[in-house]
Amino acid sequence: MTADDFRGELAALFEAASKAGCGTIVVRSGDLHRAVGGYPGTNHWMSMC
C-alpha cells in the first residue's frame, strides 16, 4: 500500500460527501486504513496514513 492509495480513498470519501451535500466529513485514520486494506494485520504500520 502506498500514500497514493490513501490519497485515492480520501478523494473518494470527499467526493461521496460532496455528492451527499455534506458540509463536513470526519475521517478516522483506522477507518481509512481499513478501507484501503491491510488493517488490522501483523504489519499494520500507519506511517503513510
C-alpha positions in Angstrom: 0.0 0.0 0.0 1.2 3.5 -0.9 0.5 7.0 0.1 -1.4 7.3 -3.3 -3.7 4.5 -2.1 -4.6 6.6 0.9 -5.0 9.8 -1.2 -7.3 7.9 -3.6 -9.5 6.7 -0.8 -9.7 10.1 0.8 -10.6 11.6 -2.6 -13.4 9.1 -2.9 -14.7 9.9 0.6 -14.6 13.6 -0.1 -16.4 13.1 -3.4 -19.1 10.9 -1.8 -19.6 13.5 1.0 -19.9 16.3 -1.6 -22.5 14.5 -3.6 -24.4 13.8 -0.4 -24.4 17.5 0.4 -22.3 17.2 3.5 -20.5 20.4 4.6 -18.1 18.5 6.8 -16.6 15.0 7.0 -14.8 13.2 9.8 -12.2 10.6 8.7 -10.5 8.5 11.4 -7.2 7.0 10.5 -8.1 3.5 11.5 -11.2 3.6 9.3 -9.3 4.9 6.4 -6.6 2.2 6.8 -9.3 -0.5 7.0 -10.9 0.9 3.7 -7.5 0.8 1.9 -6.8 -2.6 3.3 -4.3 -4.4 5.5 -5.6 -3.3 8.8 -5.6 -4.7 11.3 -2.8 -7.1 10.5 0.5 -8.3 11.6 2.3 -5.4 10.0 -0.2 -2.6 10.3 2.1 0.4 10.4 0.3 3.6 9.5 3.2 5.9 8.7 1.7 6.6 5.2 -1.8 7.1 6.6 
